[in-house]
């Protein structure tokens, strides 16, 4: 009796499943800054106080100042018309209100809400955080300055800036300086409510001592020399010299040097004293 051996099915091994790990997408400084700036725009649109300061205050200040200048006229020592004094000073007014004042409150608010602390735990670098926070305010300021240039050209019969290079230098340095000064001021500001108080000294200095509303030509020489060392005075000189001319090489170098020095000092102050989380 013969038995047939059972047929066996050869065992086939199932190939192991290969798990492919996708490397995390690499981000760049530009992409990270743009993403943070978009989030900052959303926060700005939700903050009615900040939005009012950035969009309404500069035109309102210029509108309030204009009747006074029209009645009194610009001082004869300056050789400027009231419109020239108003619009060139308006550029610095925009930088002070839109960039500086808005950002002091923004930096303090993000710090107290632990936003800055959380952002630092990721791959975002410190300059990117501060720069992205400042970017929307800077764009709003530049847009308002562009409108002022158009308004100035309309008031002066189509007259455009005589030295656009100087004006651009003044606006660029002024934007970076006021943003850095805002971060430095935020370092000594404890709460969002007190931000208006800590920002007030520089605002008054800009309006009264930097040649914005009262040109330095009307002050005695000694006082004028001291006032030219204030942070926003060189910005005023560069903007005014770029728009209507009259700034010689020595005055240009002095204004550029003073503005650059204040910008560097402000950045160093931020690196040394800026606080990324609330005080314990």
Secondary structure, 3 states (H helix, E strand, C coil): CCCCCCCCCCCCCCCCCCCCCCCCCCCCHHHHHHHHHHHHHHHHHHCHHHHHHHHHHHHHHHHHHHHHHHHHCCCHHHCCCHHHHHHHHHHHHHHHHHHHHHHHHHHHHHHHCCHHHHHHCCCCCHHHHHHHHHHHHHHHHHHHHHHHHHHHHHHCCCCCCCCHHHHHHHHHHHHHHHHHHHHHHHHCCCCCCCHHHHHHHHHHHHHHHCCCCCCHHHCCHHHHHHHCCCCCHHHHHHHHHHHHCCCCHHHHHHHHHHHHHHHHHHHHHHHHHCCCCCCC
